[in-house]
Amino acid sequence: MTVLRKAFTLGLYGAAAVATLTPVSMAVAQTTGAAAASGLESVTVIGSRRANASATDTPVPIDFIPLSKTSEQGGQFDLSQSLQYLSPSFNSTRQTGADGADLIDSAALRGLGSDQTLVLVNGKRRHTTALVNLFGARNRGNTGTDLNAIPTLAIDNVQILRDGAAAQYGSDAIAGVMNITLKKSKGCEAILGYSQYSVGDGKNYLPSAYCGFGIGENGVLGITAEYSDRGRSNRAEPDNPRIIGDTQSKNATLFLNGELPTSGTGKLYFTLGAQNRDASSAAFARGGVGSDDIPSRNSAAMYPGGFVPFINGDITDRTAIIGHKWQIGEWTADLSQTYGSNEMRYRISNTINASIANQDLLAGGAGRSASVFQAGGFLFSQATTNLDFSKFFDGFLGGSNVAFGAEYRRENYQIYAGEAGSYVDADGVGFGGNAGSQGFPGFMPADATNRNRDSTALYADIETDVTDRFKVQTAVRTEQYSDFGNTTTGKLAASFKASEQLLFRSSVSSGFRAPSLQQVYFSSTFTDFISGQAQDVVLAPNGGTIANAAGIPKLKEENSKNFTLGFTLTPSKTTSVTADVYQIDITDRIGLSGRFDADNFPALGATLAALGVGQAQFFVNSIDTKTKGLDLTVSNKADLGGGKLNTFLALNLSQTEVVSVHAPASLKGYESVLLSERERLFIEQGGPRTKATLGFDYSQGQWETNLKIIHFGSQTLGTFSGTENGVPNAYYEPKTSADLAVTYSFDKNTKLTVGGNNILNVKPTKQDANETDNGFIYDSVQFGLNGASYFAKFWKRF
C-alpha cells in the first residue's frame, strides 16, 4: 500500500508537469479562462457589477464551479466536502472531539480563518453561524458560514473570488468571496444517495429533490427539499472508551428560489431557506470505579463502569431574500432586504452533574443527579438592506461601467443560560464533585447576553475598458459601525490581454474585518483535558470582569493589504491554464489568546480562584500575519479510444506566518502566553500548506469513470505540554488519497453512480493521544480520520 501511495504522489506531480506543457481545458472546476475553453460564456455577479460580465476576462481570479455533476454523481454528500476536492484554495475540516465545532463544519480560503471569507447567496450577504470554534486543528476562535445548510441539489454554481474584496463587499472579504447561485430552472430531478465507511459504520442516507415551476407568464419558482441522515462513526481502539469519528447528524432542509416579472423592465426575486439539524457528538470519556473521576466527575451509583457524555445540538438555520430590480432610464436599480439567523441549543445526555451527585451522597442518598441537561445555547441574526445602481457608459474610452450603492446591516447575538443543573456547583468549590454537566457545562446566567450593533456603508465601483485589451477596475467603500467607528477601503485591479490567448491580471487592495459579535461577547466555562487530566477553562468576554482584570482592550477591526499577480492562458478551445501568486498582510488580527492562570500570570490568580476555574482565555487584537501563496489550475480535454477524457489539476500552495505580536500594556512580558507556540501553530498551519487535486474523467457511450487523486501537504501543530516542557510538536506527514466513481447512464434522464472515497484508506500520522486536541492518536487534520468509504447515487430527471 505504501508503494501504491508513493506512485499516486509521483503521478500527481508528474501529470501536473506534463499537463502544464500540453494543451489543457478545465472540466469540473471551471476557472477564469476555463469556461471559454469548454465553449461556455459564464455570467457572474461576483467581483464585477457589470451586467453580463464574462468569467473569461476578469482582472481577478475566479473559480466558476458548476454543481450539477457534483450533486448528481459526487461521492461527497454536502457542500463543504464537495468543494474541498474541487477548489484549490478551499479547505473544510470535519472535526471530532471539539464540542460544538463537531456539529458545524468550518471552511476557509487561502489558509486564513473561516470568518475572513465572505459568503454570498445570489449575490447577497449570508449570515454566519452563532458558534465560535474553540477546538480543533483549524479556525480556532473563528466564526464562519455553515455551507452545509444549503443542499447541493439547490445550487446551480459556486463562484469563488480568490482575492481581497472588502472595498466591494465589506467586512470579512479578506481572503476572498464565495457566491452561491441557486437554481431557478424548470423541470424536476431527484437523488437517492447512500454511503458508509468500509468498516461498516457512518451510514449516510440522502434523499433530495428539486422542482422548478413556471409562475405567471415568465416567472419561475424552484423548490428543493432534502433530508440527510448521517450515522456516527467510531475509530477508537477496542479498549478505548472514547467515541472518535463523525457526529450523528439528521438534517431536514427546504429551499425556495424564484423570480417574477413586475413590469417591462422590472422583476421581483426571492429566496427562502430553512434547515433543522439534530446532531450529536461524543465528548471525552469519564472513568468508573477506581478512577480519579469518582467522585470528581462521576458517580459509582450512576456509571460504575464509566461513561461517554453526548453533546447534542438542535440547530436551526433560516434565510430570506426579497428584492426588486428595475430600470430607471439607462440605470439599473436593485433594492433588496436579506435576513438570516443561526441558532444552536445544547442538550447534554448520558451525563451527570457530579457536584449534585456528591451532595446527594453526602446527604445519605445513593449519589445521583439527572442524566440529561438543557445547557443553553446561542443565536446570531443579521438583517441587511441594499440599494444598488449601475450603468454602462459607451462614450468613455472603450466603455465604462459605473456602480454605486448603500448598505445598512443590523446584527444581534444572544447567549441563553442553561437550566441550573447544567452549571451549578451544588456541593461547593473544592468539595469533591465538579460543577456542571460533564462533557459540556451549561451557560451560566452571567454568560447570558443580548447584544446588537448596526453598520452603514457607501461604495462606488468603476470598471473601465481603457482599450479593447486593457481593463481597469477601481472600488472604494466607507463603512461606519456603531461599536468601533469608521473604516475606508479601496481596490485597484487591472487586466491586459496580450493576445487572444494570454491575459495578465493584477490587483492591490486594502481590506478589513469587523470583530464579530460572537468574538466580542462569547462567554463560557468548559472542561478540557491536558495530558489526560481534566481542567476547567473560562473564555472571558471582551469588556467583562476577567478581561478587564487582565487589561484586555476593546476589540477593533482587523486591517489587510492584498496583492495578486497572475495570468490566464487559453491557446485553443481545449486549453486552459491559470496561475496567480498572492500576498495578504493582516494587522491587528484577532486571535484567541493562550491560557492564563495563577502560575503564568499571578495578577489574575485571585479572580480565577473566586470562579473555581484554573485558566482563562481572551479574544484580543494581538498579532500581525503575512500569507503568501500560489493558485494553479491546469486542464485538458481530449478524444481517447472512442471516448472523451477530461483531465484537470488544481493546486494551492500557501504559507501563513505570524510576523509580530502586540501585547497590551498589562501583558508586556507575557507575549509567550498571549500567543503560545501552540496557538501560533494553529494560525500558521491549521490547514495544510499544500493541497492539490488531479482529476481524470473518461466517458464513452453510457459509461463514465471519474478518478481524483488528492494530495495534502504536511502540517506541524502544537501539543498541550509544549516544547518548553520537552514535548516535540506534532508533525503530520504529507498524505495522498484517491476517490473513484463509475456512472452508468440508462438514458439522458437516469444515472446510477457507485464509487469510493479515500479508496487507499489513508489516515493521518499517529500522535501521542495525551497531546492531541481531541485526545486520540488521530487528529482531525488534512482529510479526516475515518478511512475509506463507499457510496451509491441514483439520479433521475422527470
FILODO-918950 format. One line per 2 residues: for each residue x, y, z of C-alpha. Coordinates in steps of 0.1 Angstrom, whole numbers, plus 5000, padded with zeros to 4 digits. Layout:
X Y Z; ...
END
This chain:
5000 5000 5000; 5029 5024 5008
5043 5018 4973; 5009 5025 4958
5006 5057 4977; 5040 5069 4966
5031 5060 4930; 5000 5082 4932
5020 5111 4946; 5046 5108 4918
5017 5105 4893; 5002 5137 4908
5032 5158 4902; 5043 5141 4870
5009 5146 4854; 5009 5182 4866
5042 5188 4849; 5030 5171 4817
4997 5190 4818; 5015 5223 4821
5033 5216 4789; 5004 5203 4769
4970 5216 4757; 4945 5216 4786
4910 5225 4795; 4892 5226 4829
4864 5201 4831; 4849 5201 4866
4860 5233 4885; 4860 5257 4856
4880 5288 4865; 4886 5320 4847
4896 5311 4812; 4883 5276 4816
4847 5284 4809; 4858 5297 4775
4878 5265 4769; 4846 5245 4773
4826 5267 4750; 4806 5283 4778
4803 5320 4784; 4795 5324 4821
4776 5353 4836; 4789 5362 4871
4778 5386 4898; 4810 5382 4919
4839 5406 4916; 4822 5427 4889
4789 5447 4889; 4790 5449 4852
4759 5433 4835; 4768 5400 4818
4804 5402 4830; 4824 5374 4814
4843 5349 4837; 4869 5346 4810
4880 5383 4811; 4882 5393 4848
4911 5412 4863; 4909 5389 4894
4910 5351 4898; 4875 5335 4899
4867 5298 4902; 4834 5290 4884
4822 5256 4896; 4790 5241 4882
4774 5219 4909; 4751 5198 4888
4775 5170 4881; 4788 5170 4917
4753 5168 4932; 4743 5140 4907
4774 5119 4908; 4798 5131 4936
4808 5109 4965; 4806 5138 4990
4770 5145 5001; 4774 5180 5015
4786 5213 5000; 4817 5218 5022
4832 5184 5015; 4823 5187 4978
4842 5220 4974; 4871 5205 4994
4881 5185 4963; 4872 5210 4936
4886 5244 4945; 4924 5246 4951
4923 5272 4979; 4892 5259 4997
4896 5239 5029; 4870 5224 5051
4876 5204 5083; 4852 5178 5098
4862 5177 5134; 4858 5152 5163
4862 5158 5200; 4857 5195 5195
4824 5202 5213; 4801 5224 5192
4826 5226 5164; 4818 5189 5157
4783 5198 5147; 4791 5225 5121
4819 5221 5095; 4841 5251 5092
4855 5263 5058; 4880 5288 5046
4901 5301 5017; 4939 5305 5013
4949 5293 5047; 4931 5320 5066
4903 5318 5091; 4867 5309 5082
4855 5344 5093; 4879 5360 5068
4859 5346 5038; 4826 5363 5029
4798 5341 5016; 4770 5354 4994
4739 5337 4982; 4726 5350 4949
4749 5380 4953; 4736 5388 4988
4755 5386 5021; 4748 5354 5040
4747 5353 5078; 4774 5335 5098
4768 5309 5125; 4763 5316 5162
4790 5292 5170; 4826 5302 5179
4851 5274 5171; 4872 5267 5202
4889 5234 5194; 4903 5215 5165
4931 5219 5141; 4916 5249 5122
4897 5281 5127; 4902 5284 5165
4884 5315 5178; 4866 5320 5144
4830 5321 5134; 4821 5312 5099
4793 5303 5075; 4775 5270 5076
4777 5259 5039; 4761 5226 5047
4728 5244 5055; 4724 5247 5017
4716 5215 4998; 4738 5209 4968
4709 5200 4945; 4695 5235 4951
4727 5251 4937; 4734 5260 4901
4770 5271 4905; 4795 5283 4931
4818 5312 4922; 4849 5317 4943
4867 5351 4941; 4902 5344 4952
4912 5380 4961; 4905 5406 4987
4872 5423 4981; 4863 5443 5012
4862 5475 4991; 4834 5459 4970
4815 5438 4996; 4825 5450 5030
4837 5432 5061; 4850 5396 5061
4862 5396 5024; 4899 5395 5033
4907 5360 5019; 4881 5361 4992
4844 5358 4985; 4821 5329 4977
4789 5334 4958; 4764 5305 4957
4739 5308 4929; 4707 5289 4934
4688 5271 4906; 4656 5286 4891
4653 5263 4861; 4621 5245 4851
4618 5207 4855; 4622 5182 4883
4650 5159 4894; 4657 5137 4924
4687 5120 4940; 4689 5090 4963
4723 5086 4979; 4738 5061 5003
4773 5058 5017; 4792 5041 5046
4827 5036 5057; 4845 5004 5048
4844 4992 5084; 4806 4993 5083
4797 5025 5103; 4789 5061 5094
4759 5051 5073; 4747 5081 5053
4712 5084 5036; 4704 5112 5013
4670 5117 4995; 4669 5150 4977
4645 5165 4951; 4643 5197 4931
4613 5210 4911; 4611 5242 4890
4577 5256 4881; 4566 5284 4859
4545 5311 4877; 4527 5337 4857
4538 5343 4822; 4576 5345 4827
4581 5338 4864; 4597 5307 4879
4598 5290 4913; 4624 5264 4922
4618 5242 4953; 4644 5219 4968
4637 5195 4997; 4664 5174 5012
4667 5150 5042; 4701 5136 5052
4708 5111 5079; 4744 5106 5088
4753 5079 5113; 4780 5080 5139
4814 5065 5132; 4840 5053 5157
4877 5048 5152; 4887 5043 5189
4907 5012 5198; 4887 4983 5212
4900 4991 5248; 4894 5028 5244
4860 5041 5259; 4861 5071 5237
4839 5075 5205; 4861 5091 5178
4847 5099 5144; 4818 5116 5126
4790 5131 5146; 4755 5118 5142
4735 5143 5122; 4700 5145 5108
4692 5175 5085; 4658 5185 5071
4662 5213 5046; 4638 5233 5024
4648 5260 4999; 4627 5281 4976
4642 5304 4949; 4625 5323 4921
4616 5355 4903; 4585 5371 4889
4584 5399 4863; 4567 5431 4876
4568 5453 4846; 4585 5456 4812
4619 5462 4829; 4614 5450 4865
4614 5417 4883; 4608 5406 4919
4632 5380 4931; 4631 5360 4963
4648 5332 4982; 4636 5313 5013
4657 5287 5031; 4653 5266 5063
4672 5238 5079; 4666 5219 5111
4696 5199 5123; 4697 5174 5151
4733 5165 5157; 4751 5146 5184
4788 5145 5192; 4806 5123 5218
4827 5141 5244; 4857 5127 5263
4850 5095 5283; 4849 5096 5321
4863 5068 5342; 4844 5045 5365
4851 5029 5399; 4887 5030 5409
4895 5061 5388; 4901 5097 5398
4868 5106 5382; 4848 5093 5412
4836 5115 5428; 4850 5144 5409
4833 5137 5375; 4814 5105 5380
4792 5086 5405; 4795 5050 5414
4758 5048 5416; 4752 5061 5381
4781 5050 5359; 4803 5024 5378
4820 5014 5345; 4825 5049 5333
4806 5068 5306; 4807 5089 5275
4787 5121 5276; 4769 5132 5244
4768 5169 5233; 4736 5172 5213
4729 5203 5193; 4695 5214 5180
4704 5238 5152; 4680 5259 5132
4692 5280 5102; 4669 5304 5084
4674 5327 5054; 4652 5350 5034
4660 5373 5005; 4635 5396 4987
4644 5422 4962; 4633 5442 4932
4654 5450 4902; 4643 5476 4876
4654 5502 4852; 4655 5540 4858
4662 5554 4824; 4695 5537 4815
4704 5529 4851; 4697 5495 4867
4684 5498 4902; 4683 5469 4928
4666 5472 4962; 4668 5441 4985
4663 5430 5020; 4681 5400 5034
4676 5382 5067; 4694 5353 5082
4697 5335 5116; 4715 5306 5131
4706 5292 5164; 4722 5263 5184
4707 5249 5216; 4727 5223 5236
4712 5192 5252; 4738 5171 5271
4728 5135 5276; 4742 5104 5292
4759 5128 5316; 4760 5138 5353
4765 5169 5375; 4790 5153 5399
4785 5181 5424; 4748 5173 5427
4755 5136 5429; 4782 5142 5456
4758 5164 5475; 4732 5137 5474
4758 5111 5486; 4769 5133 5515
4732 5137 5525; 4728 5099 5527
4714 5093 5492; 4727 5070 5465
4748 5097 5449; 4727 5106 5418
4719 5136 5396; 4699 5140 5365
4715 5124 5334; 4702 5149 5308
4705 5187 5310; 4694 5216 5288
4727 5235 5287; 4715 5267 5269
4728 5280 5236; 4732 5310 5213
4716 5328 5184; 4730 5351 5157
4708 5370 5133; 4716 5395 5106
4693 5418 5086; 4708 5436 5055
4693 5463 5033; 4710 5471 5000
4703 5497 4973; 4725 5495 4943
4727 5514 4910; 4748 5506 4879
4751 5519 4843; 4774 5512 4814
4787 5543 4795; 4797 5536 4759
4813 5570 4753; 4841 5569 4778
4873 5552 4763; 4863 5517 4754
4833 5518 4777; 4829 5522 4815
4806 5506 4840; 4798 5528 4870
4781 5513 4901; 4774 5528 4935
4752 5520 4964; 4745 5518 5001
4741 5491 5027; 4726 5490 5062
4731 5460 5083; 4719 5452 5118
4732 5422 5138; 4721 5405 5170
4739 5380 5192; 4723 5362 5222
4735 5336 5247; 4709 5317 5266
4716 5303 5301; 4711 5266 5306
4690 5250 5334; 4706 5253 5368
4717 5217 5370; 4738 5221 5339
4762 5246 5356; 4756 5247 5393
4782 5237 5419; 4759 5221 5445
4785 5208 5470; 4807 5239 5468
4841 5246 5452; 4867 5220 5461
4843 5196 5479; 4847 5166 5456
4821 5168 5428; 4828 5192 5399
4802 5216 5387; 4781 5214 5356
4770 5187 5332; 4800 5166 5322
4811 5169 5286; 4798 5205 5283
4789 5226 5313; 4759 5248 5306
4760 5285 5301; 4755 5304 5334
4732 5334 5339; 4763 5355 5340
4771 5343 5304; 4737 5353 5291
4738 5383 5267; 4717 5400 5241
4737 5425 5221; 4731 5445 5189
4751 5466 5165; 4745 5482 5132
4766 5494 5103; 4761 5517 5074
4782 5516 5042; 4786 5536 5009
4805 5523 4980; 4815 5532 4944
4828 5507 4918; 4841 5517 4883
4852 5492 4857; 4867 5508 4826
4878 5493 4792; 4907 5516 4786
4913 5499 4753; 4900 5466 4739
4929 5449 4756; 4934 5469 4788
4908 5469 4816; 4910 5488 4849
4887 5483 4880; 4886 5506 4909
4864 5505 4941; 4862 5524 4973
4840 5517 5003; 4834 5536 5036
4817 5519 5065; 4806 5531 5099
4800 5506 5128; 4781 5516 5159
4806 5498 5182; 4840 5508 5169
4838 5536 5144; 4847 5542 5107
4868 5524 5081; 4875 5531 5045
4890 5506 5020; 4900 5507 4983
4909 5484 4955; 4927 5488 4921
4927 5458 4897; 4937 5456 4860
4940 5431 4832; 4959 5432 4800
4951 5409 4771; 4985 5404 4755
4968 5382 4728; 4936 5363 4722
4951 5335 4742; 4971 5352 4770
4957 5376 4797; 4977 5391 4825
4960 5404 4857; 4969 5420 4889
4952 5437 4919; 4961 5456 4950
4936 5464 4978; 4930 5473 5014
4905 5454 5035; 4891 5450 5069
4871 5426 5091; 4850 5438 5119
4852 5418 5151; 4822 5395 5152
4796 5400 5180; 4804 5363 5188
4840 5371 5195; 4832 5402 5215
4806 5388 5238; 4811 5350 5239
4814 5337 5274; 4817 5301 5286
4833 5278 5311; 4843 5244 5296
4863 5213 5305; 4894 5204 5287
4918 5175 5291; 4955 5182 5294
4978 5151 5295; 4947 5131 5304
4937 5154 5333; 4905 5175 5333
4909 5213 5336; 4881 5239 5338
4888 5268 5315; 4868 5301 5312
4867 5320 5279; 4861 5355 5291
4841 5381 5271; 4857 5413 5260
4849 5441 5285; 4840 5416 5312
4854 5413 5347; 4882 5389 5339
4892 5406 5306; 4893 5439 5324
4913 5425 5353; 4938 5412 5327
4939 5446 5309; 4925 5433 5276
4915 5463 5255; 4883 5467 5235
4883 5447 5202; 4887 5467 5170
4887 5458 5133; 4914 5438 5115
4931 5455 5086; 4946 5439 5055
4965 5446 5023; 4961 5422 4994
4983 5418 4964; 4976 5394 4935
4995 5389 4902; 4987 5362 4876
4977 5351 4841; 4953 5330 4822
4963 5311 4791; 4937 5297 4766
4957 5288 4734; 4929 5267 4720
4893 5256 4727; 4907 5227 4746
4932 5247 4766; 4931 5265 4800
4959 5274 4824; 4956 5299 4852
4983 5309 4878; 4981 5335 4905
5005 5345 4932; 4992 5364 4962
5002 5381 4994; 4978 5390 5023
4992 5412 5051; 4968 5414 5081
4975 5438 5110; 4957 5437 5144
4944 5402 5136; 4920 5389 5163
4933 5358 5180; 4923 5335 5208
4950 5340 5235; 4968 5313 5253
4956 5302 5287; 4964 5324 5316
4965 5310 5351; 4978 5318 5386
5013 5305 5377; 5020 5323 5344
5000 5355 5353; 4997 5359 5391
4977 5391 5389; 4948 5371 5376
4950 5342 5401; 4926 5356 5427
4899 5363 5401; 4901 5328 5387
4901 5312 5421; 4869 5330 5430
4853 5315 5399; 4866 5280 5407
4884 5277 5373; 4920 5271 5366
4927 5290 5334; 4913 5319 5313
4914 5328 5276; 4905 5360 5257
4900 5374 5222; 4924 5402 5215
4938 5421 5185; 4973 5408 5192
4990 5397 5160; 5001 5406 5125
5003 5379 5099; 5016 5375 5063
5002 5350 5040; 5019 5341 5006
5008 5316 4981; 5002 5303 4946
4970 5291 4930; 4974 5270 4898
4948 5253 4876; 4955 5233 4845
4931 5212 4825; 4928 5192 4792
4900 5178 4770; 4909 5151 4746
4894 5124 4725; 4907 5090 4735
4897 5055 4724; 4863 5065 4711
4855 5084 4742; 4864 5117 4759
4890 5123 4786; 4889 5154 4807
4919 5160 4829; 4923 5187 4855
4948 5198 4881; 4940 5223 4910
4969 5233 4932; 4973 5257 4961
5005 5265 4979; 5000 5287 5009
5022 5299 5038; 5010 5320 5068
5034 5334 5093; 5029 5354 5124
5053 5384 5119; 5047 5402 5152
5028 5400 5185; 5012 5431 5201
5008 5427 5239; 4985 5452 5257
5004 5472 5283; 4993 5450 5312
5006 5419 5294; 5040 5432 5284
5065 5404 5291; 5037 5377 5287
5038 5375 5249; 5046 5338 5251
5013 5332 5269; 4993 5357 5249
5004 5338 5218; 5017 5305 5228
5036 5283 5204; 5005 5260 5202
4982 5288 5193; 5007 5303 5168
5008 5269 5150; 4970 5268 5148
4971 5301 5130; 5001 5292 5107
4994 5256 5100; 4957 5249 5110
4953 5239 5073; 4977 5221 5050
5001 5244 5033; 4998 5224 5001
4967 5210 4986; 4964 5195 4951
4937 5176 4932; 4944 5157 4900
4913 5145 4883; 4906 5122 4853
4871 5119 4839; 4866 5095 4810
4833 5089 4793; 4824 5065 4764
4788 5057 4754; 4767 5052 4785
4797 5048 4809; 4817 5074 4827
4846 5069 4851; 4860 5096 4874
4893 5093 4893; 4905 5121 4917
4939 5119 4933; 4941 5143 4963
4973 5154 4980; 4975 5172 5013
5008 5186 5024; 5024 5183 5058
5013 5201 5090; 5030 5208 5123
5007 5215 5152; 5014 5222 5189
5009 5199 5218; 4993 5205 5252
5025 5201 5271; 5046 5222 5246
5082 5221 5235; 5091 5242 5266
5083 5210 5286; 5103 5188 5263
5074 5175 5242; 5080 5179 5205
5054 5194 5182; 5030 5171 5164
5042 5165 5128; 5017 5153 5103
5033 5137 5072; 5021 5146 5037
4992 5123 5026; 4978 5113 4992
4945 5097 4987; 4921 5089 4958
4884 5089 4950; 4870 5066 4923
4834 5066 4908; 4817 5048 4879
4785 5061 4863; 4761 5043 4841
4735 5064 4822; 4704 5043 4814
4693 5073 4793; 4698 5111 4794
4675 5114 4824; 4686 5084 4845
4720 5077 4861; 4735 5054 4886
4769 5061 4902; 4789 5038 4925
4823 5045 4939; 4846 5050 4968
4862 5079 4987; 4897 5076 5001
4900 5042 4985; 4936 5039 4997
4923 5040 5033; 4948 5068 5042
4948 5082 5078; 4967 5110 5095
5000 5104 5112; 4997 5088 5146
5004 5110 5176; 5006 5108 5214
4969 5107 5224; 4977 5127 5256
4990 5156 5234; 4964 5159 5206
4935 5183 5206; 4909 5155 5206
4927 5131 5229; 4932 5104 5203
4961 5091 5182; 4945 5105 5151
4935 5142 5149; 4911 5159 5125
4936 5173 5101; 4940 5171 5063
4912 5148 5052; 4898 5133 5084
4905 5101 5103; 4877 5077 5092
4894 5059 5063; 4878 5045 5032
4841 5049 5023; 4818 5036 4996
4787 5052 4981; 4760 5049 4955
4738 5076 4940; 4708 5073 4918
4697 5104 4898; 4665 5108 4879
4652 5138 4859; 4614 5139 4854
END
